[in-house]
Amino acid sequence: MSFDKYHDHTSTFTKFFENCNPYRMGSCRNHPNSYFVDKYNLILSDVNYVLAMSHSSSASIYVPSYASASIGTGSQVMIVNWSGVTLSVAAGPGATLLSVDSSTRIRTRYSAATLIKMGLDTWLLTGDITN
């Protein structure tokens, strides 16, 4: 799977980038269109994107159940902890999150993890994660 799109979720606004390298942000097209808070619920348009999360304080990303976002089985979302603060992933209402040792935090600055939709309401978090 190739992640050819890039979402940069910052503490004040969201930038959407298409067909770019996150390390060469000047070459990306910037499409700000939504605000980000410290609790973010994944949505269908996040699939096959890299979400670079940058905050001054801790933040959480919630994986949805199929009833709240019709994301198909096999879909993937990559998350990067861009700032190094506590970045956690949690199951939203009706969803289940699986991971090694029940780890839910993306470890440190520049660490990355991938969410994979394994079943109707089941997600797998894998990558550079910790408790």
N, C-alpha and C positions, 0 to 999 in steps of 0.2 A: 504494500500500500504506500502510495506517495502522498505526502501532505503538501499540496501545492498552494495552500491558502494559509493565512496567518492572522490571528486575532490578537491584538495587544490590549488586554484588559488592565487598565490602570485605575488608580483610585478615584479619578475624576471623570474619565470618559473612556469610551471604547473606540478603538481604531480597527478598521478592517482592512487587511492587505490581501491582495491577490497576486499569485505568481511571483513571489518574492523570496529573498533570503533574509531571515530575521537579523542577520549580522550586517546587512547592507540596507538598512531601513530607508535610506534616501532614494533607493531605486523602486520602492513600493508605492502603490497607489493608496492613498489614505482616504477612507470613507467613514468619518465619525458619524454614528447615528444612534447611539444609546448611552445611557449612564450606567456605571458599575458601582455597586455597593459592596460591603464586606461579605455579603452572602449572595452567591450567584447560582442560579438554577440553570443547568444545561438545557439548551433548546435544540430543535432539529437542525437549524442552520449552523450549529457548532460542529457537526459531524464532518470529519476529514479536515479539520482545522487544527492548527497549533495555537493554544491559548497561552500567551505569555503573561503571567499574572505578576503585577508589580504593585506593592502596597507599602504604606508606612507602618501598618499594624497588621495583626493576623486577619486571615480571610478564609472563607470556606466555599467550596464548590459542591453543589448537591446534584446527584444523579437522579433523574426522574423515573417514575414508573411509566409504563407504556400508556396508561390512561391520561397522564398529564403531558406527555410529549411522545408522539408516535415515531420514536427512533427505532429503526429496524435492527434485528439481531445481526451481529457481525460488524456493526458500525463502530468506529474508533474516533477518539478525541485525545490528542496529545496535550499535556499541560506542562508548562515550564515555570518553575519558581524563579522569577526574574530578579527579585529584590532580596531574597534570603530570609524574609520574615516567615512566621508560621503560616503555612498554606496547607489546609486540610481538605480532604474529600469525604463526603458523607452521603448516605442514602437518604433520599427524600421520601415522603410518605408513599408507602406501597412498593418501594424499591428495595433491593438487596444489593449490598456491596461486598464483594469477596476480595481478599488480598492475603499475601503471605503474613502469617503471625498477626492477622487483623490490623496491619499497618494502614494508616490513613493519612499520614503527613508526607508531603513531598519534601525530601530531606533538607536541602539547603539551597543557597543561591546557585543558579544555573542547573539545578537538578531537574530531571524530567521524568514524567510518568505517563502511561497511556491507559485510558479507560476503554475497555472493550465490552460491548453489549453481548452477553453470552446467552441470554434467554429473554423471554417477554419482559420480565421485571428484574433481571439479574445482570449486574455489571461486575467486571473483573478489573481491579487496579493493579498494574504491574509497572515496575521500573525502579527508580532510585527513591524508595519510600522507607519510612520508619514509623515507630510508634510515638 
